[in-house]
Amino acid sequence: MGRITIIRFFVLTTMLMMAIAVELPNNWRICDRSLPQKEYNQCIAEAVRDAVVSLAGGLKSFKILPIEPLAVDSVKIGESQGSVTLRQEYKNIKLYGLTKNLEIKNYNIDWDKCILSSESYNPQVDFVADYKIEGKVLLLPVRGAGKSNITMYDLKSHNDIYCEKYEKNGETYLRIKKHAVKFNPAKVKLRFENLFDGNKELGEQMNRFINENSELLFKELQAAYEETFSLVFTKIDNEIFNRVPFDKIFPPK
């Protein structure tokens, strides 16, 4: 798939990278590792869900801006190979629905390999942005620039968080190397305004054609979208784990 470049995620100060440890919010749930494994995993799943939902309004003590919607400055996707060959550029991106009615289950932690895995569910996630595209969809030429909305309905995701432990100021911390995500939406709807230099007839025809083939189109571009979300989620994870000692997030037995 095409190479993705994220120029900026959101406006954060350099304070996020300081080595000073801070406390987790008092309303964040902490799970005791002495719990039986099944109960512990369920506790972690609920704690993670509550933490993500709480980030909807941001986290002032960590200088994290609200993630509902989550603002992403710019994403570029190079020309893909296959039946969909599109060069895409998105700016002023807003992601809606990451926290609304979020469900997290099947949480599992393998500390030997330092992998945290889970399944999540979002009823609807909207990717709203200014777009510019050029290329072909099933041999049909397409080009345009304007407003776009890519909506994923009943989105099931698999998350694998790859981490490593390191020492800082005499305490152990986690560093997230990658938050890999795989999407499995029940339905995808795409809308691109101002296709073909504002030709409404051609634009409506192409939008109709794109949505009639949305499953194929999404599969062709899925890896690129997943990589984008992976980079965003990895950054958010590290904004927490880089500043709070491991034993405060996961108290020892």
ABEGO torsion letter per residue (X at the ends): XBBBBBABABBBBAAAABABBBBBBAABBBBBAABBAAAAAAAAAAAAAAAAAAAAAEBAAAGBBBAOBBBBABBBBBBBBEABBBBBBBBGBBBBGAABGBBBBGBBBBAAAGBBBBBBBBABBBBBBBBBBBEBBGGBBBBEBEBBBBBBBGBBBBBBBBBBBBBBGGBBBBBBABBBBBBBBABBBBBBBGBGGGBAAAAAAAAAAAAAAAAAAAAAAAAAAAAAAAAAAAAAAAAAAAABBAAAABBBX
